[in-house]
Amino acid sequence: MNSKQKAVSVSYSAPIVSKAMRVLKMILTESENPGISEIASKLKLAKSTTHGILAALEETGWVLRDPITRKYTCGFTTRNIAEIASVRIPLVEMARPHLEKLSHKLDEDVFLGMCGGSHLLILDQIESSKELKITARPGTRLPLFAGAAGKIFLAYHDPDDLQEILRKRPLPQFTPYSVTDPAIYVEQLKMIREKGIAQDTEEYLTNVSAIAAPIFHGKKNRRRMVAGFWLVGLDLANSPEKMRTAQKLALETSEAISHVISLK
């Protein structure tokens, strides 16, 4: 690096890093999750600059945006490194009793997650009593097209955004049963939106079936999907009766959680 490059580094890189650290520190130390306007105002930063910093911090896992309030909290990367930070997502506490009930009735592993833009982010897991199970810690990222979990989120995407995603990113073939034809995939998403539930058999993981359902916040025409949950099992698809029961219970759980969080 020559002297001119060093000058550029000092002039342009250091200030933005300093601003990013101030933003991160504020999010970690505030008693309540702050929003973008509050952060920009308190730190005397331009809203566009604050938005760019937050986008970068969220993409790398340093901060996490609450899907309901749209405010910011500590990300899993920060928590794992610092250990003293905590992730404050009230949705997790409100959804857990319902997901525990679902898991207990079916004795299957259940996951709670949200869409992180280019990936799915696991927020919580309720483990089954089985010896062979699927496990993933909160903070684990999954591909956006991860079987039923991915489908339930993409089914409620804006149609134009969905087309843009499919245009830029070819559908991956995780297993021989993965759907890789965009036209077929879009038709499946339409059916999922109509039924309010998604399922897959070995489309993401071999020998693993999954059923996923959405979680909504708001009422009537202001209702929007903020998260989703999915249950997975190694033998779920072997019993059509259990699969039907799982679908029914997943729909009931979806409505129950959506109702509870919409009261807040």
TILUMVO-235067 format. One record per atom (N, C-alpha, C): residue number from 1; residue in three letters; x negated, y negated, z. Coordinates in pm, whole numbers, plus 50000, padded with zeros to 5 digits. Atoms other than C-alpha are relative to their C-alpha. Last residue first. Layout:
   k   r  east north    up
 NUM ALA     X     Y     Z
...
END
This chain:
   k   r  east north    up
 264 LYS 50101 50087 49939
 264 LYS 54931 50746 52138
 264 LYS 49990 49867 49926
 263 LEU 49937 50069 49889
 263 LEU 55257 50918 52043
 263 LEU 49906 49899 50065
 262 SER 49927 50114 50055
 262 SER 55113 51010 51705
 262 SER 50074 49921 50107
 261 ILE 50094 50109 50024
 261 ILE 54854 51232 51876
 261 ILE 50069 49875 49945
 260 VAL 50067 50047 49879
 260 VAL 55121 51452 52030
 260 VAL 49909 49880 49972
 259 HIS 49902 50070 49916
 259 HIS 55341 51484 51720
 259 HIS 49932 49937 50122
 258 SER 49969 50126 50069
 258 SER 55051 51572 51491
 258 SER 50097 49917 50084
 257 ILE 50114 50090 49979
 257 ILE 54936 51834 51743
 257 ILE 50028 49863 49938
 256 ALA 50012 50030 49857
 256 ALA 55278 52000 51755
 256 ALA 49888 49901 50027
 255 GLU 49896 50095 49962
 255 GLU 55340 51978 51380
 255 GLU 49986 49957 50146
 254 SER 50024 50124 50073
 254 SER 55009 52143 51295
 254 SER 50100 49893 50041
 253 THR 50108 50068 49929
 253 THR 55060 52404 51565
 253 THR 49968 49867 49935
 252 GLU 49944 50048 49874
 252 GLU 55397 52501 51416
 252 GLU 49895 49922 50079
 251 LEU 49910 50110 50033
 251 LEU 55242 52525 51069
 251 LEU 50061 49939 50127
 250 ALA 50085 50113 50041
 250 ALA 54954 52736 51205
 250 ALA 50086 49878 49967
 249 LEU 50053 50062 49879
 249 LEU 55201 52963 51388
 249 LEU 49913 49879 49969
 248 LYS 49888 50059 49925
 248 LYS 55394 53036 51069
 248 LYS 49949 49926 50124
 247 GLN 49954 50117 50076
 247 GLN 55077 53094 50865
 247 GLN 50111 49927 50076
 246 ALA 50102 50104 49985
 246 ALA 54933 53324 51132
 246 ALA 50041 49873 49927
 245 THR 49985 50053 49865
 245 THR 55254 53527 51144
 245 THR 49903 49884 50022
 244 ARG 49877 50079 49998
 244 ARG 55246 53568 50768
 244 ARG 50023 49936 50136
 243 MET 50025 50119 50082
 243 MET 54881 53678 50781
 243 MET 50124 49910 49999
 242 LYS 50075 50094 49916
 242 LYS 54957 53915 51067
 242 LYS 49973 49871 49925
 241 GLU 49912 50047 49894
 241 GLU 55227 54081 50858
 241 GLU 49930 49899 50090
 240 PRO 49908 50102 50055
 240 PRO 55005 54100 50550
 240 PRO 50092 49944 50108
 239 SER 49864 49983 49950
 239 SER 54743 54286 50760
 239 SER 50089 49889 49948
 238 ASN 49965 49858 50004
 238 ASN 54405 54340 50598
 238 ASN 50142 50027 50047
 237 ALA 49932 49968 50126
 237 ALA 54374 53969 50520
 237 ALA 50043 50146 49991
 236 LEU 49872 50070 50010
 236 LEU 54296 53883 50883
 236 LEU 50079 50042 49876
 235 ASP 49901 49901 50044
 235 ASP 54024 54145 50921
 235 ASP 50138 49939 49979
 234 LEU 50064 49900 50086
 234 LEU 53711 53929 50949
 234 LEU 50101 50100 49945
 233 GLY 50005 49864 49949
 233 GLY 53904 53633 51082
 233 GLY 49937 50095 49901
 232 VAL 50072 49907 50087
 232 VAL 53913 53257 51049
 232 VAL 49996 50138 50065
 231 LEU 50031 49877 49927
 231 LEU 54146 52994 51187
 231 LEU 49939 50098 49902
 230 TRP 49994 49876 50077
 230 TRP 54147 52643 51046
 230 TRP 49962 50118 50090
 229 PHE 50054 49885 49926
 229 PHE 54210 52299 51181
 229 PHE 50014 50124 49914
 228 GLY 49940 49872 50036
 228 GLY 54258 51960 51021
 228 GLY 49944 50109 50088
 227 ALA 50085 49885 49966
 227 ALA 54190 51594 51076
 227 ALA 50071 50126 49955
 226 VAL 50121 50047 49934
 226 VAL 54321 51244 51005
 226 VAL 49903 50113 50035
 225 MET 50077 49888 49949
 225 MET 54599 51308 50754
 225 MET 49870 49947 50060
 224 ARG 50120 49967 50079
 224 ARG 54817 51002 50718
 224 ARG 49924 50114 50067
 223 ARG 50069 49878 49956
 223 ARG 55170 50911 50823
 223 ARG 49879 50026 49912
 222 ARG 50132 50044 49955
 222 ARG 55273 50554 50750
 222 ARG 49917 50117 50050
 221 ASN 50084 50033 50115
 221 ASN 55568 50668 50535
 221 ASN 49862 49948 50040
 220 LYS 49934 50024 50128
 220 LYS 55730 50851 50829
 220 LYS 49900 49964 49890
 219 LYS 49863 49955 50022
 219 LYS 55529 50832 51150
 219 LYS 50050 49959 49863
 218 GLY 49905 50097 50050
 218 GLY 55161 50810 51234
 218 GLY 50137 50062 49976
 217 HIS 49979 50106 49901
 217 HIS 54874 51055 51264
 217 HIS 50095 49898 49940
 216 PHE 49962 50134 50044
 216 PHE 54864 51384 51078
 216 PHE 50011 49903 50117
 215 ILE 49955 50074 49882
 215 ILE 54681 51710 51142
 215 ILE 50024 49857 49955
 214 PRO 50036 50140 49977
 214 PRO 54649 51945 50845
 214 PRO 50048 49948 50135
 213 ALA 49883 50089 49997
 213 ALA 54655 52326 50829
 213 ALA 49955 49858 50034
 212 ALA 50024 50137 49953
 212 ALA 54401 52595 50743
 212 ALA 50127 49917 49992
 211 ILE 49877 50075 50018
 211 ILE 54413 52974 50710
 211 ILE 49977 49862 50060
 210 ALA 49973 50120 49920
 210 ALA 54095 53174 50664
 210 ALA 50135 49940 49964
 209 SER 49881 50070 50048
 209 SER 53971 53512 50546
 209 SER 50028 49882 50090
 208 VAL 49936 50094 49907
 208 VAL 53619 53648 50594
 208 VAL 50120 49933 49932
 207 ASN 49927 49926 49896
 207 ASN 53475 53960 50429
 207 ASN 50073 49910 50100
 206 THR 49963 49862 50030
 206 THR 53231 53747 50227
 206 THR 50062 50067 50121
 205 LEU 50088 49902 49936
 205 LEU 53234 53380 50323
 205 LEU 50051 50141 49969
 204 TYR 50115 50073 49946
 204 TYR 53376 53092 50118
 204 TYR 49897 50094 50063
 203 GLU 50041 50102 50096
 203 GLU 53634 53248 49887
 203 GLU 49877 49922 50046
 202 GLU 50139 49982 50043
 202 GLU 53658 53570 50090
 202 GLU 49955 49897 49896
 201 THR 50051 49868 49966
 201 THR 54036 53543 50119
 201 THR 49864 50018 49935
 200 ASP 50094 49940 50095
 200 ASP 54161 53187 50127
 200 ASP 49959 50137 50051
 199 GLN 50062 49875 49959
 199 GLN 54445 52999 50285
 199 GLN 49901 50046 49894
 198 ALA 50093 49944 50098
 198 ALA 54600 52656 50282
 198 ALA 49945 50132 50053
 197 ILE 50094 49902 49947
 197 ILE 54904 52510 50458
 197 ILE 49913 50055 49888
 196 GLY 50059 50049 49877
 196 GLY 55147 52222 50419
 196 GLY 49901 50095 50063
 195 LYS 49975 49905 49891
 195 LYS 55360 52408 50166
 195 LYS 49945 49953 50134
 194 GLU 49857 49972 49990
 194 GLU 55389 52126 49913
 194 GLU 50032 50088 50120
 193 ARG 49937 50122 49950
 193 ARG 55034 52002 49974
 193 ARG 50150 50021 50019
 192 ILE 50036 50012 49858
 192 ILE 54902 52355 49936
 192 ILE 50067 49879 50061
 191 MET 49918 49903 49928
 191 MET 55088 52399 49608
 191 MET 49975 49990 50151
 190 LYS 49863 50049 50007
 190 LYS 54930 52082 49469
 190 LYS 50094 50090 50079
 189 LEU 49988 50112 49905
 189 LEU 54587 52193 49592
 189 LEU 50142 49943 50001
 188 GLN 49992 49943 49866
 188 GLN 54626 52526 49410
 188 GLN 50019 49891 50105
 187 GLU 49866 49942 49987
 187 GLU 54703 52343 49088
 187 GLU 50019 50061 50137
 186 VAL 49906 50112 49982
 186 VAL 54389 52132 49136
 186 VAL 50142 50052 50015
 185 TYR 50021 50054 49865
 185 TYR 54176 52446 49184
 185 TYR 50099 49888 50030
 184 ILE 49936 49905 49908
 184 ILE 54319 52612 48872
 184 ILE 49993 49946 50143
 183 ALA 49857 50004 50029
 183 ALA 54229 52307 48663
 183 ALA 50078 50091 50097
 182 PRO 49937 50120 49943
 182 PRO 53887 52271 48827
 182 PRO 50152 49995 49980
 181 ASP 49933 50070 50108
 181 ASP 53788 52635 48749
 181 ASP 50074 49879 50058
 180 THR 50094 50094 50061
 180 THR 53539 52750 49012
 180 THR 50059 49923 49883
 179 VAL 49932 50062 50116
 179 VAL 53768 52935 49252
 179 VAL 49907 49893 49945
 178 SER 49985 50146 49996
 178 SER 53547 53145 49480
 178 SER 50067 49950 49873
 177 TYR 49858 50035 49996
 177 TYR 53612 53521 49476
 177 TYR 50024 49849 50004
 176 PRO 49936 49965 50128
 176 PRO 53263 53629 49362
 176 PRO 50147 49958 49994
 175 THR 49984 49854 50009
 175 THR 53128 53436 49664
 175 THR 50061 50031 49863
 174 PHE 50058 49945 49877
 174 PHE 53002 53081 49731
 174 PHE 50002 50152 49997
 173 GLN 49956 49861 49987
 173 GLN 53064 52971 49373
 173 GLN 49929 50060 50120
 172 PRO 50104 49899 49975
 172 PRO 53041 52593 49386
 172 PRO 50059 50141 50010
 171 LEU 49957 49912 49893
 171 LEU 53300 52365 49218
 171 LEU 49897 50111 50022
 170 PRO 49939 49875 50046
 170 PRO 53112 52114 49005
 170 PRO 50036 50088 50119
 169 ARG 50052 49883 49931
 169 ARG 53053 51777 49170
 169 ARG 50069 50127 49952
 168 LYS 50141 50015 49961
 168 LYS 53080 51447 48984
 168 LYS 49940 50129 50057
 167 ARG 50079 50038 50118
 167 ARG 53401 51514 48794
 167 ARG 49851 49997 50033
 166 LEU 50015 49882 50085
 166 LEU 53558 51708 49081
 166 LEU 49919 49969 49874
 165 ILE 50081 49901 49928
 165 ILE 53496 51420 49319
 165 ILE 49972 50120 49911
 164 GLU 50137 50051 50001
 164 GLU 53627 51163 49069
 164 GLU 49905 50099 50069
 163 GLN 50052 49982 50135
 163 GLN 53941 51369 49010
 163 GLN 49855 49954 49990
 162 LEU 50023 49858 50020
 162 LEU 53996 51387 49385
 162 LEU 49941 50027 49863
 161 ASP 50124 49967 49929
 161 ASP 53951 51013 49425
 161 ASP 49965 50147 49980
 160 ASP 50110 50059 50076
 160 ASP 54214 50954 49157
 160 ASP 49866 50032 50064
 159 PRO 50022 49929 50127
 159 PRO 54455 51199 49320
 159 PRO 49884 49946 49918
 158 ASP 49941 50079 50108
 158 ASP 54411 51042 49669
 158 ASP 49968 50069 49867
 157 HIS 50081 50109 50056
 157 HIS 54308 51325 49896
 157 HIS 50082 49921 49899
 156 TYR 49940 50128 49959
 156 TYR 54574 51529 50078
 156 TYR 49914 49881 49959
 155 ALA 49861 50001 50043
 155 ALA 54496 51858 49902
 155 ALA 50067 49867 50032
 154 LEU 49994 50049 50137
 154 LEU 54125 51783 49943
 154 LEU 50144 49993 49948
 153 PHE 50037 50141 50002
 153 PHE 54150 51817 50321
 153 PHE 50015 49942 49859
 152 ILE 49896 50073 49928
 152 ILE 54346 52143 50316
 152 ILE 49968 49851 50003
 151 LYS 49879 50019 50078
 151 LYS 54126 52280 50038
 151 LYS 50104 49916 50074
 150 GLY 50020 50105 50098
 150 GLY 53801 52228 50226
 150 GLY 50128 49967 49923
 149 ALA 50028 50123 49926
 149 ALA 53917 52430 50526
 149 ALA 49982 49882 49903
 148 ALA 49874 50060 49960
 148 ALA 54072 52695 50300
 148 ALA 49980 49868 50073
 147 GLY 49879 49919 49991
 147 GLY 53738 52770 50136
 147 GLY 50125 49924 50037
 146 ALA 50009 49877 49919
 146 ALA 53440 52544 50207
 146 ALA 50136 50068 50017
 145 PHE 49917 49899 50068
 145 PHE 53466 52293 49919
 145 PHE 50001 50133 50076
 144 LEU 49867 50054 50022
 144 LEU 53345 51992 50121
 144 LEU 50094 50103 49938
 143 PRO 49979 50057 50133
 143 PRO 53047 52196 50238
 143 PRO 50144 49953 49984
 142 LEU 49966 49900 50100
 142 LEU 53032 52246 50615
 142 LEU 50014 49933 49865
 141 ARG 49941 50048 50125
 141 ARG 52859 52035 50876
 141 ARG 50025 50116 49905
 140 THR 50039 49923 50118
 140 THR 52804 52152 51233
 140 THR 50070 49945 49876
 139 GLY 50105 50074 50068
 139 GLY 52857 51874 51487
 139 GLY 49949 50072 49877
 138 PRO 49953 50134 50040
 138 PRO 53051 52097 51722
 138 PRO 49885 49919 49943
 137 ARG 49998 50102 49896
 137 ARG 52878 52437 51723
 137 ARG 50064 49870 49949
 136 ALA 50067 50120 50051
 136 ALA 52968 52708 51473
 136 ALA 50016 49891 50105
 135 THR 50024 50111 49907
 135 THR 53081 53063 51549
 135 THR 49927 49886 49930
 134 ILE 50065 50108 50073
 134 ILE 53244 53339 51343
 134 ILE 49982 49884 50098
 133 LYS 49927 50125 50018
 133 LYS 53325 53648 51545
 133 LYS 49918 49902 49918
 132 LEU 50045 50057 50126
 132 LEU 53234 54012 51598
 132 LEU 50083 49876 49971
 131 GLU 50146 49992 49997
 131 GLU 53275 54099 51967
 131 GLU 49940 49940 49873
 130 LYS 50062 49893 50077
 130 LYS 53634 53978 51967
 130 LYS 49848 49997 50010
 129 SER 50061 49906 49906
 129 SER 53772 53763 52247
 129 SER 49926 50113 49929
 128 SER 49915 49885 49972
 128 SER 53835 53471 52011
 128 SER 49930 50091 50101
 127 GLU 50046 49866 50038
 127 GLU 53642 53146 52029
 127 GLU 50101 50107 50037
 126 ILE 49946 49910 49898
 126 ILE 53798 52802 52033
 126 ILE 49967 50140 49954
 125 GLN 49971 49861 50033
 125 GLN 53586 52558 51835
 125 GLN 50058 50071 50120
 124 ASP 49977 49911 49887
 124 ASP 53556 52180 51832
 124 ASP 50022 50141 49949
 123 LEU 49988 50075 49875
 123 LEU 53462 51881 51617
 123 LEU 50014 50090 50121
 122 ILE 49932 49926 49895
 122 ILE 53336 52056 51303
 122 ILE 49996 49920 50130
 121 LEU 50070 50004 49872
 121 LEU 53243 51810 51029
 121 LEU 50082 50071 50106
 120 LEU 49906 49982 49891
 120 LEU 53342 51865 50666
 120 LEU 49919 50006 50129
 119 HIS 50008 49874 49927
 119 HIS 53118 51722 50395
 119 HIS 50116 50008 50101
 118 SER 50059 49898 50088
 118 SER 53078 51448 50134
 118 SER 49991 50136 50067
 117 GLY 50033 50055 50132
 117 GLY 53314 51207 50305
 117 GLY 49949 50107 49907
 116 GLY 50105 50102 49986
 116 GLY 53302 51321 50666
 116 GLY 49957 49941 49868
 115 CYS 50074 50019 50125
 115 CYS 53632 51509 50662
 115 CYS 49901 49886 50019
 114 MET 49960 50118 50074
 114 MET 53746 51619 51006
 114 MET 49916 49990 49874
 113 GLY 50099 50077 50075
 113 GLY 53735 51938 51203
 113 GLY 50059 49879 49932
 112 LEU 49942 50132 50023
 112 LEU 53898 52169 51457
 112 LEU 49895 49918 49926
 111 PHE 50087 50117 50008
 111 PHE 53802 52537 51443
 111 PHE 50083 49874 49977
 110 VAL 49933 50117 50054
 110 VAL 53987 52851 51551
 110 VAL 49906 49880 50007
 109 ASP 50077 50121 49976
 109 ASP 53841 53197 51605
 109 ASP 50068 49882 49930
 108 GLU 50089 50038 50110
 108 GLU 54105 53471 51606
 108 GLU 49927 49871 50039
 107 ASP 50134 49953 49966
 107 ASP 54290 53651 51886
 107 ASP 49904 49981 49881
 106 LEU 50049 49923 50115
 106 LEU 54623 53577 51716
 106 LEU 49867 50069 50028
 105 LYS 49892 49919 50059
 105 LYS 54821 53457 52018
 105 LYS 49950 50092 49890
 104 HIS 49963 49892 49908
 104 HIS 54510 53342 52207
 104 HIS 50105 50092 49938
 103 SER 50108 49901 49997
 103 SER 54372 53139 51915
 103 SER 50037 50121 50085
 102 LEU 50002 49934 50130
 102 LEU 54703 52959 51865
 102 LEU 49896 50111 49997
 101 LYS 49879 49918 50007
 101 LYS 54735 52881 52236
 101 LYS 50004 50079 49870
 100 GLU 50026 49887 49911
 100 GLU 54375 52758 52247
 100 GLU 50119 50097 49997
  99 LEU 50088 49909 50073
  99 LEU 54448 52540 51942
  99 LEU 49964 50123 50084
  98 HIS 49922 49939 50108
  98 HIS 54746 52383 52116
  98 HIS 49916 50100 49921
  97 PRO 49900 49906 49945
  97 PRO 54554 52320 52437
  97 PRO 50080 50072 49894
  96 ARG 50053 49875 49945
  96 ARG 54255 52181 52236
  96 ARG 50105 50093 50061
  95 ALA 49974 49885 50087
  95 ALA 54440 51925 52023
  95 ALA 49964 50133 50066
  94 MET 49856 49986 50022
  94 MET 54468 51647 52283
  94 MET 50032 50126 49920
  93 GLU 49934 49964 49875
  93 GLU 54113 51692 52409
  93 GLU 50149 50022 49980
  92 VAL 50049 49868 49959
  92 VAL 53963 51695 52060
  92 VAL 50072 50047 50125
  91 LEU 49932 49897 50078
  91 LEU 54178 51405 51938
  91 LEU 49961 50139 50047
  90 PRO 49883 49954 49924
  90 PRO 54039 51189 52218
  90 PRO 50077 50111 49930
  89 ILE 49893 49982 50098
  89 ILE 53708 51172 52024
  89 ILE 50121 50056 50076
  88 ARG 49866 50027 49946
  88 ARG 53437 51033 52251
  88 ARG 50104 50006 49888
  87 VAL 49915 50026 50115
  87 VAL 53101 51190 52166
  87 VAL 50144 49985 50051
  86 SER 49883 49913 50011
  86 SER 52871 51159 52466
  86 SER 50084 49958 49880
  85 ALA 49886 50062 50068
  85 ALA 52518 51024 52505
  85 ALA 50116 50099 49992
  84 ILE 49924 50077 49902
  84 ILE 52273 51147 52765
  84 ILE 50124 49935 49938
  83 GLU 49935 49916 49900
  83 GLU 52136 51428 52552
  83 GLU 50085 49923 50101
  82 ALA 50004 50074 49874
  82 ALA 51921 51177 52361
  82 ALA 50056 50079 50118
  81 ILE 50133 50053 49971
  81 ILE 51833 51397 52064
  81 ILE 49994 49938 50139
  80 ASN 50094 49889 49992
  80 ASN 52142 51615 52046
  80 ASN 49860 49953 50036
  79 ARG 49977 49923 49879
  79 ARG 52367 51323 52129
  79 ARG 49899 50111 50017
  78 THR 50043 50078 49884
  78 THR 52216 51097 51865
  78 THR 50014 50081 50127
  77 THR 50146 50009 50010
  77 THR 52252 51361 51593
  77 THR 49944 49926 50121
  76 PHE 50059 49879 49945
  76 PHE 52606 51436 51711
  76 PHE 49847 49999 49992
  75 GLY 49998 49886 50090
  75 GLY 52718 51078 51654
  75 GLY 49929 50119 50062
  74 CYS 50128 49931 50018
  74 CYS 52797 50826 51929
  74 CYS 50016 50118 49906
  73 THR 50055 49942 49879
  73 THR 53121 50637 51878
  73 THR 49867 50067 49968
  72 TYR 50124 49923 50002
  72 TYR 53275 50411 51618
  72 TYR 49957 50048 50138
  71 LYS 50107 50064 49926
  71 LYS 53629 50290 51559
  71 LYS 49882 50096 50014
  70 ARG 50096 50054 50097
  70 ARG 53865 50406 51284
  70 ARG 49888 49924 50071
  69 THR 50015 50144 49971
  69 THR 54132 50456 51555
  69 THR 49911 49929 49901
  68 ILE 49872 50064 49968
  68 ILE 54254 50792 51420
  68 ILE 49984 49850 50017
  67 PRO 49908 49998 50115
  67 PRO 53956 50944 51238
  67 PRO 50134 49932 50025
  66 ASP 49878 49935 49954
  66 ASP 53711 50826 51510
  66 ASP 50102 49998 49886
  65 ARG 49882 50085 50004
  65 ARG 53397 50729 51320
  65 ARG 50124 50079 50040
  64 LEU 49883 49926 50049
  64 LEU 53078 50905 51421
  64 LEU 50120 49908 50008
  63 VAL 49873 50045 49944
  63 VAL 52734 50752 51470
  63 VAL 50112 50081 49936
  62 TRP 50031 50076 49879
  62 TRP 52382 50886 51427
  62 TRP 50125 49945 50067
  61 GLY 49958 49936 49877
  61 GLY 52492 51161 51188
  61 GLY 49973 49926 50128
  60 THR 50111 49925 49941
  60 THR 52293 51059 50882
  60 THR 50033 50058 50137
  59 GLU 50043 49898 50095
  59 GLU 52600 50953 50682
  59 GLU 49891 50089 50058
  58 GLU 49901 49892 50001
  58 GLU 52742 50770 50983
  58 GLU 49956 50114 49909
  57 LEU 50007 49930 49872
  57 LEU 52427 50564 51038
  57 LEU 50098 50117 50006
  56 ALA 50126 49925 49996
  56 ALA 52409 50473 50668
  56 ALA 49988 50082 50128
  55 ALA 49988 49893 50100
  55 ALA 52777 50372 50652
  55 ALA 49875 50089 50002
  54 LEU 49915 49895 49944
  54 LEU 52740 50176 50976
  54 LEU 50015 50118 49905
  53 ILE 50075 49934 49893
  53 ILE 52446 49979 50837
  53 ILE 50080 50117 50057
  52 GLY 50107 49921 50061
  52 GLY 52630 49898 50514
  52 GLY 49921 50078 50103
  51 HIS 49937 49886 50069
  51 HIS 52946 49787 50699
  51 HIS 49893 50091 49939
  50 THR 49959 49906 49896
  50 THR 52743 49567 50933
  50 THR 50060 50126 49938
  49 THR 50123 49939 49948
  49 THR 52574 49400 50637
  49 THR 50033 50106 50104
  48 SER 50051 49913 50106
  48 SER 52910 49338 50469
  48 SER 49874 50073 50045
  47 LYS 49920 49878 50000
  47 LYS 53055 49205 50797
  47 LYS 49952 50098 49893
  46 ALA 49901 50006 50107
  46 ALA 52770 48957 50828
  46 ALA 50075 50133 49997
  45 LEU 50045 49945 50129
  45 LEU 52601 48992 51164
  45 LEU 50110 49981 49897
  44 LYS 50019 50113 50093
  44 LYS 52649 48783 51479
  44 LYS 49938 50048 49868
  43 LEU 50143 50002 50037
  43 LEU 52596 49086 51708
  43 LEU 49968 49888 49901
  42 LYS 50083 50003 49879
  42 LYS 52929 49034 51886
  42 LYS 49852 49989 49968
  41 SER 49982 50124 49924
  41 SER 53116 48939 51570
  41 SER 49905 49991 50118
  40 ALA 50053 50111 50079
  40 ALA 52980 49216 51346
  40 ALA 50008 49869 50079
  39 ILE 50145 49985 50007
  39 ILE 53039 49483 51611
  39 ILE 49938 49880 49928
  38 GLU 50054 50028 49868
  38 GLU 53392 49363 51687
  38 GLU 49848 50005 50000
  37 SER 49988 50144 49979
  37 SER 53481 49352 51318
  37 SER 49941 49958 50134
  36 ILE 50096 50072 50084
  36 ILE 53344 49704 51259
  36 ILE 50005 49850 50023
  35 GLY 49970 49996 50142
  35 GLY 53533 49860 51550
  35 GLY 49902 49913 49924
  34 PRO 49979 50126 50071
  34 PRO 53401 49931 51899
  34 PRO 50032 50022 49852
  33 ASN 50048 49996 50138
  33 ASN 53455 50256 52096
  33 ASN 50028 49868 49928
  32 GLU 49900 49948 50092
  32 GLU 53510 50167 52461
  32 GLU 49945 49994 49858
  31 SER 49913 49914 49921
  31 SER 53264 50121 52747
  31 SER 50112 50061 49916
  30 GLU 49867 50058 49975
  30 GLU 53005 49986 52505
  30 GLU 50087 50099 50077
  29 THR 49988 50060 49867
  29 THR 52653 50126 52550
  29 THR 50136 49937 50030
  28 LEU 50032 49907 49892
  28 LEU 52614 50372 52263
  28 LEU 50031 49945 50138
  27 ILE 49904 49889 50004
  27 ILE 52794 50161 52002
  27 ILE 49978 50096 50116
  26 MET 49869 50050 49958
  26 MET 52597 49852 52102
  26 MET 50102 50113 50006
  25 LYS 50003 50022 49856
  25 LYS 52268 50040 52083
  25 LYS 50134 49951 50051
  24 LEU 49996 49870 49934
  24 LEU 52348 50169 51734
  24 LEU 50004 49984 50151
  23 VAL 49867 49944 50022
  23 VAL 52431 49820 51606
  23 VAL 50014 50133 50075
  22 ARG 49909 50079 49917
  22 ARG 52117 49676 51761
  22 ARG 50142 50052 49989
  21 MET 50020 49957 49862
  21 MET 51910 49959 51612
  21 MET 50091 49923 50096
  20 ALA 49941 49866 49987
  20 ALA 52059 49892 51266
  20 ALA 49987 50050 50144
  19 LYS 49854 50017 49996
  19 LYS 51981 49520 51298
  19 LYS 50070 50135 50022
  18 SER 49967 50063 49873
  18 SER 51618 49596 51385
  18 SER 50151 49984 50016
  17 VAL 50016 49894 49900
  17 VAL 51591 49835 51092
  17 VAL 50038 49947 50138
  16 ILE 49883 49913 50012
  16 ILE 51737 49567 50865
  16 ILE 49992 50115 50099
  15 PRO 49875 50062 49954
  15 PRO 51486 49312 50990
  15 PRO 50121 50093 49993
  14 ALA 49991 50016 49855
  14 ALA 51186 49548 50960
  14 ALA 50130 49936 50046
  13 SER 49967 49876 49932
  13 SER 51243 49655 50601
  13 SER 50023 49981 50149
  12 TYR 49870 49945 50033
  12 TYR 51268 49321 50421
  12 TYR 50038 50126 50079
  11 SER 49894 50099 50020
  11 SER 50992 49086 50533
  11 SER 50138 50062 49986
  10 VAL 49976 50074 49876
  10 VAL 50754 49340 50684
  10 VAL 50120 49908 49985
   9 SER 49953 49907 49899
   9 SER 50780 49579 50391
   9 SER 50036 49928 50129
   8 VAL 49863 49967 50033
   8 VAL 50755 49296 50136
   8 VAL 50060 50091 50106
   7 ALA 49922 50119 49971
   7 ALA 50442 49168 50306
   7 ALA 50148 50025 49974
   6 LYS 49989 50010 49854
   6 LYS 50293 49517 50309
   6 LYS 50088 49882 50037
   5 GLN 49903 49899 49960
   5 GLN 50365 49554 49937
   5 GLN 50024 49996 50150
   4 LYS 49869 50048 50044
   4 LYS 50186 49226 49868
   4 LYS 50110 50095 50043
   3 SER 49956 50108 49910
   3 SER 49887 49331 50079
   3 SER 50139 49949 49964
   2 ASN 50080 50122 50005
   2 ASN 49850 49664 49893
   2 ASN 50061 49892 50090
   1 MET 49915 50120 50000
   1 MET 50000 50000 50000
   1 MET 49912 49876 50000
END
